[in-house]
Amino acid sequence: MRKPRAIDVAALFAALVLSAAMKISWAETIAMPHGLSVEIPEGWVVEGSPEGTLSKTGLRRVRFVCQSEACEQTQETCTILMREQKIEGEDDTAKLHALYASPFKRYFRLRAVLRATGRDAEIRKPLELVRIGDREWHRVETDARHNYKSGLFAETVVDGLYVGGICKSCETGEERHLSGLQILASLKSNRDAIAN
């Protein structure tokens, strides 16, 4: 395991201080298909139906858009993706770790997120397992060139179901995607409520 660099620790500390200082006003809890829900901050809305749209490949998308005054510049969006079919097996952790167990899968994932970010995009934060809220996620961040949005791409497994998040922003500062991370961190399933 790599030793954290001083700049990583400083950036993490700054993010923690900033998020602790921010008083987030939650607008509402959004119930989505498969017994999943997220909380969206004040100023965010669901674009279309909370049921989302289903593609021919079986990928459901529920899109959230920030319409607050602060987002006039950042143009933030966050999309939650869900597969209709559960991943085979019993253990969510093992399924999550298996998503990018091979170097080829990691390579193709990185290529895909760079393509989705735009021409000349770069990796800003590497593809790695991180804790967002109560769950582990595979997360990678991209840095976009002029006229494109930077992206936060994250994936987890909830009750056997693949769940992804794509959050995009025009923000170019060190701290990006704070609202998107809060949306992902709020992800809950009906099973979570029963367990508590």
Beta strands, then each sheet from edge to edge (+ up, - down):
strand 1: 26-31
strand 2: 36-41
strand 3: 44-47
strand 4: 53-54
strand 5: 59-66
strand 6: 77-83
strand 7: 122-132
strand 8: 135-143
strand 9: 150-158
strand 10: 161-169
strand 11: 188-189
sheet 1: 1+ 2- 11+
sheet 2: 3+ 5- 4+
sheet 3: 3+ 5- 6+ 10- 9+ 8- 7+
end
